[in-house]
């Protein structure tokens, strides 16, 4: 009985250590951080696209209002003046380029053309070249003759292109600030 009742020599029971503050391995934390950063950048891009679409819709609606008012008054100089003012407001508040709004004449038309066509070289016709006189001088002239539907269509197509070019121009401006 001595042998049967003898105690077996057992090792002590060791409880596992408490989990650390960072229970996940470092790789998981890096993955979580990357997912959060990507989600933030995606959200920021989505918000920017939504803002651009909202701006484009607002401008298109204003252009439609101008076109509808023209159908009532049939005054081409007044239409050209209203379109020019709309473009000026768009550049000042939409593109946030207050220096460009001080441009007049051919410089203003070149600025508008350059905004959407950065590959345009001097001497080539731009988007608004055929409406240069109408957009810069029509409000001062009595008899102006131009293709109204074509001007409206040109401006209508200009807004989305100019809004998309905002990103490129902003990146170029930021690049010159760092240099």
C-alpha positions, 0 to 999 in steps of 0.5 A: 500500500505504501507504493499505491498511496505514494504521491506521484510527483506532478509538475505545477500547473502554470496558468497562461499569461494575461493577453497583452494590450495588443492581442493581434500580431503586428501584421494584423494591425498594419493591415487594419491601418491600411484598410482604414487609410484606403477607406478614408481616401476612397471616401474623400474621393467620393465626396470630391466627385459628389461635390463636382457633380453638384457644381456641374448640375448647378451650372447646367441649371443656371445655363438652362435658365439663361437659355429659357430667358433668351427664348423670351427676350430674344436679345443676343447681346444680353444672352452673351453678357449673361453667359459671360457673367456665368463663366466669370462667376464659375471661374471665381467661385467654382474654380476659385481663381480670383486672378483670372476674373480680372482678365479681359478680351483675348486673355480671358478667352485664352484662359477659358480655352487653356482651362480645358485644353492644356495641349492647346498651343498658341495659334490653334483655335480653342473651345471659345475662340469662335465666340471671342467677340461675343463673350468679351464685347457683345454687351457693348454692341447693339447688333451681334450675330452668332449661333446661339444654340452653338454657344449654349452647347459649347458652354454646356460642354465646357463646364464638366471639362473645366471641373475635371481640370480643377484637379490637374491645375490644383496639383500643378499649383501644389507642386510649384509651392513645394519647389 
